[in-house]
Amino acid sequence: MDEATSSFDYLVLGSGIAGLFCALKLAAHGRVAIVTKKSSAESNTNHAQGGIASVTSREDSFELHVRDTLVAGAGLCQETVVRQIVEDGPARIEELMALGMQFSERPNPAVAGGRELDLGREGGHSKRRILHAKDVTGREIERALLMAAGRTPNLRIFENHIAIDLVTTQKLGISGPNRCLGAYVLDKDTRAVRVFAARSTVLATGGCGKVYLYTTNPDIATGDGVAMAYRAGVPVANLEFVQFHPTCLYHPKAKSFLISEAVRGEGAVLRTHDGREFMESYHPLKSLAPRDVVARAIDSEMKRSGSEHVYLDITHRPARFIMHRFPNIYRTCLEYGIDITKEMIPVVPAAHYQCGGVVTTVDGETDLAGLYAVGEVACTGLHGANRLASNSLLEALVCAHRAAQRAGSLSSDPRVADIPPWQSGKAHDADELVVVAHLWDEIRRLMWDYVGIVRTTKRLQRAQKRIQNLQAEIQEYYWDFTVTSDLLELRNIATVAELIVACAIQRPESRGLHYTLDYPEPNPLWAQRDTCVQRTL
């Protein structure tokens, strides 16, 4: 293989809303490379249906949005971070709209122009504050940002490239404070490993939903950024808080299609197979309760009845409204033989969002100089023990902007040492790829069975022991064979699975998304205490 070195001022790993928005901002300060695993549009952002939570209505306020976020976060949010992100939100929304993002509007003769933003409401929100583009918000954001990126001369996108590991001065044996120098990256088309050198590297790699057997995430969500940062010695925290979206379409031919929380926001209710509306037994907000409550309630009802799913019912709303407000959900369900204007939707919880991640400041800075993390990969303190719906895209915008400002202000830092080419050693092509597929499947199944919506100490210990054994097999395989994207992703999901379990074992209580039968109540001693794991180098 031929190795090549590419040198940029800034390297952004990931092409979701956080990566693209940050890259567009950084392009004002220097040359930017975006490395993305598949096509530039494939990301968790692209699959986001709900929208962006931000205060844009006179009926709303920053204080209400902050309060709703803190309540959902169950005592683990950092209030100063919450307030900063909430208050920065409207300005970032305006910038996004200036880049070409078109949010849904509705008629209002009382305002200038006769139209206003059509604000939705989702679980945990006390006011309507969700800006959306019908039910394809993420897709529209990606479209707007990619068009803007195409007009930016200082920005280059490398598709079908997957980062292998971060390169640091410590790893290269260079004396002085440890610093990130860039990354080794596999070109999936040529199978060559390239060096990307940069003064600042930004992790915008999204979440880790594929660690679980059932997920709403696309195939690329394998926790790469968390795994790479951990291997580089950067602290990660609160990974036990994995948000399971309560309503993933249950159908044998549907691959993890999400039924947006906005459907419940517009009046849909959850029902059992016999038609009973059950959420009133679990929370005062009924079907608009926070996601962790709804997911556990569905899990409980499924276990109680032995059913493989429950139903989401919006048939009481006018058909015209449903088809206009949720055209993508309506069309997709119809393809599977379900007319949601007349029939209830079979749904099941699925892994959806990683609330913990790489420990950062609100400016995206990590403990490793030259390395930033923004979006779902980061743990800023906004989400705490449970993400408030649609705060994720808000965090991605605000923190991407702040990280770009911070990294851009340090653009005069001198370049550091040259990075040596990738060394494959005696590795050769794997002759039994079935091993990778088997290990991948085993990890995802054990995480679903032992580290899912409801946990026990015994289950966590079993998972920890088995993952440690699997890690040994994967490491041996990694060093013996030439790297491929499948092998790299397997290595990463194994690492992230191990970290999720390690964080979960640390927390002797139930709080937010972490629910254990051995400690079913919150422990006041663990309020405001993060679970942190850091690799000793």
C-alpha positions as CSV (number, residue, x, y, z in Angstrom):
1,M,0.0,0.0,0.0
2,D,1.1,3.5,-0.7
3,E,0.9,5.9,2.2
4,A,0.2,9.6,1.7
5,T,0.4,12.5,4.1
6,S,-2.1,15.3,3.9
7,S,-1.5,18.4,5.9
8,F,-4.3,20.8,6.9
9,D,-4.8,23.5,9.5
10,Y,-7.9,21.7,10.9
11,L,-9.1,18.1,10.6
12,V,-12.8,17.4,11.3
13,L,-13.8,13.7,11.7
14,G,-17.5,13.4,10.9
15,S,-20.0,15.1,8.6
16,G,-23.1,15.5,10.7
17,I,-24.5,18.9,11.8
18,A,-21.7,19.4,14.4
19,G,-18.9,18.5,12.0
20,L,-20.2,20.5,9.0
21,F,-21.1,23.6,11.1
22,C,-17.7,23.5,12.8
23,A,-15.8,23.0,9.5
24,L,-17.6,25.9,7.9
25,K,-16.6,28.2,10.8
26,L,-13.0,26.9,10.8
27,A,-12.7,27.6,7.1
28,A,-12.5,31.3,7.9
29,H,-9.2,30.6,9.8
30,G,-7.4,28.1,7.5
31,R,-7.6,24.9,5.4
32,V,-10.1,22.3,6.6
33,A,-10.4,18.6,5.9
34,I,-13.6,16.7,6.7
35,V,-13.1,12.9,6.9
36,T,-16.3,10.9,6.8
37,K,-16.9,7.2,6.8
38,K,-19.5,7.0,4.0
39,S,-21.1,9.6,1.9
40,S,-21.0,13.1,3.4
41,A,-24.7,13.1,4.0
42,E,-24.8,9.8,6.0
43,S,-24.9,10.7,9.7
44,N,-27.2,10.6,12.7
45,T,-28.2,14.2,11.8
46,N,-29.6,13.0,8.5
47,H,-31.9,10.6,10.3
48,A,-33.1,13.1,12.8
49,Q,-36.8,13.7,12.4
50,G,-37.9,15.9,15.3
51,G,-36.0,19.1,15.2
52,I,-34.0,21.7,17.1
53,A,-35.1,23.0,20.5
54,S,-34.6,26.7,20.9
55,V,-36.4,29.7,22.4
56,T,-37.9,31.7,19.5
57,S,-41.4,32.4,20.8
58,R,-42.7,35.2,23.0
59,E,-44.6,32.6,25.0
60,D,-41.3,30.8,25.9
61,S,-38.2,31.9,27.8
62,F,-34.6,30.8,28.5
63,E,-35.5,30.1,32.1
64,L,-38.2,27.6,31.0
65,H,-35.9,25.9,28.6
66,V,-33.2,25.7,31.2
67,R,-35.6,24.3,33.8
68,D,-37.0,21.7,31.4
69,T,-33.4,20.6,30.6
70,L,-32.4,20.3,34.2
71,V,-35.5,18.3,35.1
72,A,-34.9,15.8,32.3
73,G,-31.2,15.6,33.3
74,A,-32.2,14.2,36.7
75,G,-29.6,16.1,38.7
76,L,-26.5,15.6,36.6
77,C,-26.7,18.6,34.2
78,Q,-24.1,21.4,34.7
79,E,-26.4,24.4,35.0
80,T,-23.9,26.9,33.7
81,V,-23.4,24.8,30.6
82,V,-27.1,24.4,30.1
83,R,-27.7,28.1,30.4
84,Q,-24.9,28.9,28.0
85,I,-26.1,26.6,25.3
86,V,-29.8,27.6,25.7
87,E,-28.9,31.3,25.5
88,D,-26.6,30.9,22.5
89,G,-29.2,28.9,20.6
90,P,-31.3,31.6,18.8
91,A,-28.2,33.2,17.3
92,R,-27.0,29.9,15.9
93,I,-30.5,29.2,14.5
94,E,-30.4,32.5,12.7
95,E,-27.0,31.5,11.2
96,L,-28.3,28.1,10.1
97,M,-31.3,29.8,8.4
98,A,-28.9,32.3,6.7
99,L,-27.1,29.2,5.3
100,G,-30.3,28.1,3.6
101,M,-32.1,26.0,6.2
102,Q,-35.8,26.3,5.8
103,F,-37.9,25.5,8.8
104,S,-41.6,24.8,8.6
105,E,-43.9,27.8,8.9
106,R,-47.6,28.3,9.5
107,P,-49.9,31.2,8.7
108,N,-50.3,34.0,11.3
109,P,-52.0,37.2,10.1
110,A,-50.9,39.0,13.4
111,V,-47.2,39.0,12.5
112,A,-45.2,40.7,9.8
113,G,-45.3,38.8,6.6
114,G,-48.3,36.8,7.7
115,R,-46.3,33.7,8.6
116,E,-44.3,32.4,11.6
117,L,-42.3,29.4,12.6
118,D,-44.4,26.3,13.2
119,L,-43.1,25.2,16.6
120,G,-43.6,21.6,17.7
121,R,-43.7,20.2,21.2
122,E,-42.0,17.0,22.4
123,G,-41.7,15.1,25.6
124,G,-40.4,17.0,28.6
125,H,-40.9,20.4,27.1
126,S,-43.2,22.9,28.8
127,K,-43.7,25.0,25.7
128,R,-43.7,24.6,21.9
129,R,-40.1,25.3,21.0
130,I,-39.1,22.6,18.4
131,L,-38.1,24.1,15.1
132,H,-38.6,21.5,12.4
133,A,-38.8,20.9,8.6
134,K,-41.9,18.7,8.8
135,D,-40.5,15.3,9.9
136,V,-37.2,15.4,7.9
137,T,-35.4,18.1,9.8
138,G,-32.1,16.3,9.8
139,R,-32.1,15.7,6.1
140,E,-32.9,19.4,5.4
141,I,-30.1,20.5,7.8
142,E,-27.6,18.2,6.0
143,R,-28.7,19.6,2.6
144,A,-28.3,23.2,3.7
145,L,-24.9,22.6,5.3
146,L,-23.5,20.5,2.4
147,M,-24.5,23.1,-0.1
148,A,-22.7,25.7,2.0
149,A,-19.7,23.5,2.3
150,G,-19.6,23.1,-1.5
151,R,-19.3,26.9,-1.8
152,T,-16.4,27.1,0.7
153,P,-13.0,27.0,-1.1
154,N,-11.0,26.3,2.1
155,L,-12.9,23.1,2.8
156,R,-12.4,19.6,1.4
157,I,-14.5,16.5,2.1
158,F,-12.9,13.0,2.1
159,E,-15.7,10.5,1.7
160,N,-15.3,6.7,2.4
161,H,-12.5,7.4,4.8
162,I,-12.4,6.0,8.4
163,A,-10.1,7.2,11.1
164,I,-8.1,4.5,12.7
165,D,-6.5,6.3,15.7
166,L,-5.4,9.7,16.8
167,V,-1.8,10.6,16.6
168,T,-0.2,12.3,19.6
169,T,3.2,13.5,20.6
170,Q,3.3,11.0,23.4
171,K,2.5,8.1,21.0
172,L,5.4,9.3,18.8
173,G,7.8,9.6,21.8
174,I,8.1,13.4,21.5
175,S,8.9,15.0,24.8
176,G,6.9,17.8,26.3
177,P,3.1,18.2,27.0
178,N,1.0,15.7,25.1
179,R,-0.7,17.0,22.0
180,C,-2.9,15.7,19.2
181,L,-1.2,16.0,15.8
182,G,-3.9,14.5,13.6
183,A,-5.0,11.0,12.7
184,Y,-4.2,7.8,10.8
185,V,-7.1,7.3,8.3
186,L,-8.0,4.3,6.1
187,D,-9.1,5.1,2.6
188,K,-11.8,2.4,2.1
189,D,-11.6,2.6,-1.7
190,T,-7.9,2.1,-2.1
191,R,-7.3,0.4,1.2
192,A,-4.3,2.7,1.8
193,V,-3.7,4.2,5.2
194,R,-3.2,7.9,5.0
195,V,-1.8,10.4,7.5
196,F,-3.8,13.5,8.1
197,A,-1.8,16.1,10.0
198,A,-3.5,19.1,11.6
199,R,-2.9,21.8,14.2
200,S,-6.4,21.1,15.6
201,T,-8.5,17.9,15.3
202,V,-12.2,17.9,15.9
203,L,-14.1,14.7,16.8
204,A,-17.6,15.0,15.4
205,T,-18.2,11.3,15.0
206,G,-21.6,11.0,16.5
207,G,-22.9,8.2,18.8
208,C,-22.7,4.5,19.4
209,G,-26.1,3.1,18.7
210,K,-24.7,0.1,16.7
211,V,-23.3,-1.2,20.0
212,Y,-26.8,-2.5,20.6
213,L,-28.8,-5.0,18.6
214,Y,-31.7,-2.7,18.0
215,T,-31.1,0.9,17.3
216,T,-32.5,3.9,15.4
217,N,-29.0,4.9,14.3
218,P,-27.4,4.3,10.9
219,D,-24.8,1.7,10.4
220,I,-21.9,4.2,10.8
221,A,-22.8,4.9,14.5
222,T,-20.1,2.7,16.1
223,G,-18.7,5.0,18.7
224,D,-15.4,5.6,16.8
225,G,-14.7,9.0,18.4
226,V,-15.2,7.8,22.0
227,A,-13.0,4.8,21.4
228,M,-10.2,6.8,19.7
229,A,-10.2,9.4,22.4
230,Y,-10.1,6.8,25.2
231,R,-7.2,5.0,23.5
232,A,-5.4,8.4,23.4
233,G,-5.8,8.8,27.2
234,V,-8.7,11.3,27.1
235,P,-11.3,10.9,29.9
236,V,-14.8,9.7,28.9
237,A,-17.8,10.0,31.2
238,N,-21.4,9.1,31.8
239,L,-21.6,6.4,29.1
240,E,-24.1,4.4,31.2
241,F,-26.7,6.9,30.1
242,V,-27.8,5.5,26.7
243,Q,-31.1,6.9,25.6
244,F,-33.5,4.3,24.1
245,H,-36.0,5.9,21.8
246,P,-39.3,4.6,22.9
247,T,-40.9,4.3,19.5
248,C,-39.0,2.5,16.8
249,L,-41.2,1.0,14.1
250,Y,-41.6,-2.7,14.7
251,H,-41.7,-4.6,11.4
252,P,-39.7,-7.5,10.1
253,K,-38.7,-5.7,7.0
254,A,-38.1,-2.3,8.6
255,K,-34.5,-1.5,9.5
256,S,-34.7,0.6,12.7
257,F,-37.1,3.3,11.3
258,L,-37.7,5.9,14.0
259,I,-41.2,7.2,14.7
260,S,-40.4,10.7,15.9
261,E,-41.3,11.9,19.4
262,A,-43.0,14.8,17.6
263,V,-45.8,12.3,16.8
264,R,-46.6,12.1,20.5
265,G,-46.1,15.8,20.7
266,E,-49.0,16.2,18.3
267,G,-51.3,14.0,20.4
268,A,-50.4,10.3,19.7
269,V,-50.9,8.0,22.6
270,L,-49.3,4.6,23.5
271,R,-51.6,1.6,23.8
272,T,-51.3,-2.1,24.6
273,H,-52.5,-4.8,22.2
274,D,-56.0,-4.6,23.7
275,G,-56.1,-0.9,23.1
276,R,-55.5,0.3,26.7
277,E,-53.8,3.6,27.1
278,F,-51.1,2.8,29.7
279,M,-48.8,5.8,30.2
280,E,-51.2,7.4,32.7
281,S,-50.1,4.7,35.2
282,Y,-46.4,5.8,34.9
283,H,-46.2,9.6,34.7
284,P,-48.4,12.7,35.0
285,L,-47.5,13.8,31.4
286,K,-48.7,10.4,30.1
287,S,-47.4,9.8,26.5
288,L,-45.5,13.1,26.7
289,A,-43.3,11.9,29.6
290,P,-39.5,12.0,29.2
291,R,-38.0,9.3,27.0
292,D,-36.5,7.2,29.8
293,V,-39.8,6.9,31.6
294,V,-41.6,6.0,28.3
295,A,-39.0,3.5,27.3
296,R,-39.1,1.7,30.7
297,A,-42.9,1.8,30.7
298,I,-43.0,0.1,27.3
299,D,-40.4,-2.4,28.4
300,S,-42.5,-3.2,31.5
301,E,-45.7,-3.6,29.5
302,M,-44.0,-5.9,27.0
303,K,-42.6,-8.0,29.7
304,R,-45.9,-8.1,31.5
305,S,-47.9,-9.2,28.5
306,G,-45.2,-11.2,26.6
307,S,-45.8,-9.0,23.6
308,E,-42.9,-8.0,21.2
309,H,-44.2,-4.5,20.8
310,V,-46.9,-1.9,21.8
311,Y,-48.8,0.5,19.7
312,L,-48.6,4.3,19.0
313,D,-52.0,5.7,18.0
314,I,-52.6,9.0,16.2
315,T,-55.7,7.9,14.3
316,H,-57.9,10.4,16.2
317,R,-56.1,13.3,14.4
318,P,-57.4,14.4,10.9
319,A,-55.8,12.4,8.1
320,R,-54.9,15.5,6.2
321,F,-53.0,16.9,9.3
322,I,-51.1,13.6,9.7
323,M,-50.1,13.4,6.1
324,H,-49.0,17.1,6.0
325,R,-47.1,17.1,9.4
326,F,-45.5,13.7,9.0
327,P,-45.1,13.0,5.3
328,N,-42.0,10.8,5.6
329,I,-43.4,8.7,8.5
330,Y,-46.7,8.4,6.7
331,R,-45.1,7.4,3.4
332,T,-42.6,4.9,5.0
333,C,-45.2,3.2,7.1
334,L,-47.5,2.9,4.1
335,E,-44.6,1.1,2.3
336,Y,-44.8,-1.5,5.1
337,G,-48.6,-1.8,4.8
338,I,-49.5,0.5,7.7
339,D,-51.8,3.5,7.1
340,I,-51.1,5.6,10.2
341,T,-54.2,7.7,9.5
342,K,-56.4,4.6,10.1
343,E,-54.1,2.1,12.0
344,M,-52.0,2.1,15.1
345,I,-48.3,1.9,14.6
346,P,-46.4,-1.1,16.2
347,V,-43.4,0.3,18.1
348,V,-40.6,-1.0,20.3
349,P,-37.7,0.9,22.1
350,A,-34.3,1.0,20.4
351,A,-30.9,2.5,21.3
352,H,-31.0,6.1,20.1
353,Y,-28.7,8.6,21.8
354,Q,-25.4,8.6,23.7
355,C,-25.7,11.2,26.5
356,G,-22.2,10.7,27.8
357,G,-19.0,10.8,25.8
358,V,-15.6,12.4,25.6
359,V,-15.3,14.9,28.4
360,T,-15.2,18.5,27.1
361,T,-15.8,22.1,28.0
362,V,-18.7,24.0,26.5
363,D,-16.1,25.1,23.9
364,G,-15.4,21.6,22.9
365,E,-11.9,21.4,24.4
366,T,-10.7,18.1,25.8
367,D,-7.9,17.2,28.1
368,L,-5.6,16.6,25.1
369,A,-4.2,19.8,23.6
370,G,-5.2,20.2,19.9
371,L,-8.2,17.8,20.3
372,Y,-11.8,19.0,20.4
373,A,-15.1,17.1,20.5
374,V,-18.5,18.4,19.5
375,G,-22.0,16.9,19.1
376,E,-23.1,13.5,20.3
377,V,-19.5,12.2,20.8
378,A,-18.9,14.9,23.5
379,C,-20.0,15.0,27.2
380,T,-20.4,18.7,27.9
381,G,-22.7,18.5,30.9
382,L,-25.8,19.6,29.0
383,H,-27.7,16.3,29.0
384,G,-26.9,15.0,32.4
385,A,-28.6,11.6,33.0
386,N,-31.2,12.0,30.2
387,R,-31.3,14.2,27.1
388,L,-34.3,16.5,26.7
389,A,-35.7,15.9,23.3
390,S,-34.2,17.9,20.4
391,N,-31.5,19.5,22.6
392,S,-29.0,17.4,20.7
393,L,-29.0,19.4,17.5
394,L,-29.0,22.6,19.6
395,E,-25.9,21.4,21.4
396,A,-24.2,20.4,18.1
397,L,-24.7,23.9,16.6
398,V,-23.7,25.9,19.7
399,C,-20.7,23.8,20.7
400,A,-19.5,23.5,17.1
401,H,-19.5,27.3,16.8
402,R,-17.7,27.7,20.1
403,A,-15.1,25.1,19.3
404,A,-14.4,26.8,16.0
405,Q,-14.0,30.1,17.7
406,R,-11.6,28.6,20.3
407,A,-9.6,26.6,17.8
408,G,-9.5,29.5,15.3
409,S,-8.2,31.9,18.0
410,L,-5.2,29.5,18.5
411,S,-4.5,29.1,14.8
412,S,-1.1,30.8,15.1
413,D,0.2,27.7,17.1
414,P,3.4,26.4,15.4
415,R,3.2,23.1,13.5
416,V,4.6,20.2,15.3
417,A,6.7,17.2,14.3
418,D,6.1,15.2,11.1
419,I,4.0,12.1,11.5
420,P,5.6,8.9,10.4
421,P,3.7,6.7,7.9
422,W,1.4,3.9,9.1
423,Q,3.2,0.6,9.8
424,S,1.4,-2.6,8.9
425,G,4.2,-4.8,10.1
426,K,3.6,-8.5,9.2
427,A,-0.2,-8.1,9.0
428,H,-1.9,-9.9,6.2
429,D,-5.4,-10.0,4.7
430,A,-7.9,-11.9,6.8
431,D,-9.1,-15.2,5.4
432,E,-12.1,-15.7,7.7
433,L,-14.2,-12.5,7.8
434,V,-17.0,-14.6,9.4
435,V,-15.0,-14.1,12.6
436,V,-15.6,-10.4,12.5
437,A,-19.3,-10.8,11.8
438,H,-19.7,-13.3,14.6
439,L,-17.9,-11.1,17.2
440,W,-19.8,-8.0,16.1
441,D,-23.1,-9.9,16.5
442,E,-22.2,-11.3,19.9
443,I,-21.3,-7.9,21.4
444,R,-24.5,-6.3,20.2
445,R,-26.6,-9.1,21.6
446,L,-25.0,-9.2,25.0
447,M,-25.3,-5.5,25.3
448,W,-29.0,-5.7,24.5
449,D,-29.6,-8.6,26.9
450,Y,-27.4,-7.4,29.8
451,V,-26.9,-3.6,29.5
452,G,-30.3,-2.5,28.1
453,I,-33.2,-0.5,29.4
454,V,-33.3,-2.3,32.8
455,R,-30.1,-3.6,34.4
456,T,-28.8,-5.6,37.3
457,T,-25.4,-5.8,38.9
458,K,-25.1,-9.5,38.0
459,R,-26.0,-8.8,34.3
460,L,-23.4,-6.0,34.2
461,Q,-20.7,-8.2,35.7
462,R,-21.5,-11.0,33.2
463,A,-21.3,-8.5,30.3
464,Q,-18.0,-7.1,31.6
465,K,-16.4,-10.5,31.9
466,R,-17.5,-11.6,28.4
467,I,-16.5,-8.3,26.8
468,Q,-13.0,-8.6,28.3
469,N,-12.6,-12.0,26.7
470,L,-13.9,-10.7,23.4
471,Q,-11.5,-7.8,23.6
472,A,-8.6,-10.2,23.8
473,E,-9.8,-12.0,20.6
474,I,-10.3,-8.7,18.8
475,Q,-6.9,-7.3,19.7
476,E,-5.2,-10.5,18.4
477,Y,-7.2,-10.3,15.2
478,Y,-6.4,-6.5,14.9
479,W,-2.7,-7.0,15.1
480,D,-2.5,-10.1,12.9
481,F,-4.6,-8.8,9.9
482,T,-4.6,-5.8,7.6
483,V,-7.1,-3.2,8.8
484,T,-10.5,-3.0,7.2
485,S,-13.4,-0.7,8.0
486,D,-15.3,-3.7,9.5
487,L,-12.4,-4.6,11.7
488,L,-11.9,-1.0,12.9
489,E,-15.6,-0.7,13.7
490,L,-15.6,-4.0,15.6
491,R,-12.7,-2.8,17.6
492,N,-14.5,0.4,18.4
493,I,-17.8,-1.1,19.4
494,A,-16.0,-3.5,21.7
495,T,-14.2,-0.6,23.4
496,V,-17.3,1.5,23.8
497,A,-19.3,-1.5,25.1
498,E,-16.6,-2.1,27.7
499,L,-16.7,1.6,28.7
500,I,-20.6,1.7,28.9
501,V,-20.4,-1.3,31.3
502,A,-17.6,0.2,33.3
503,C,-19.5,3.4,33.8
504,A,-22.7,1.5,34.7
505,I,-21.0,-0.6,37.3
506,Q,-19.6,2.6,38.9
507,R,-23.1,4.0,39.5
508,P,-24.9,2.3,42.5
509,E,-28.3,4.0,41.9
510,S,-31.0,4.5,39.4
511,R,-30.9,7.9,37.8
512,G,-32.3,9.1,34.4
513,L,-31.5,6.5,31.7
514,H,-29.5,4.2,34.1
515,Y,-32.0,2.0,35.8
516,T,-30.9,-1.0,37.9
517,L,-33.2,-3.4,39.8
518,D,-30.5,-3.6,42.6
519,Y,-30.6,0.1,43.3
520,P,-34.1,1.3,42.1
521,E,-33.9,4.7,43.6
522,P,-31.6,7.8,43.1
523,N,-28.9,8.1,45.7
524,P,-28.5,11.7,46.9
525,L,-24.7,11.1,47.3
526,W,-24.5,10.6,43.5
527,A,-26.3,13.7,42.5
528,Q,-23.8,15.8,40.5
529,R,-21.3,13.0,40.4
530,D,-20.2,11.8,36.9
531,T,-18.8,8.4,36.2
532,C,-15.4,8.8,34.5
533,V,-13.1,6.4,32.9
534,Q,-9.6,7.2,31.7
535,R,-6.9,5.0,30.2
536,T,-3.5,5.1,31.8
537,L,-0.9,5.5,29.1
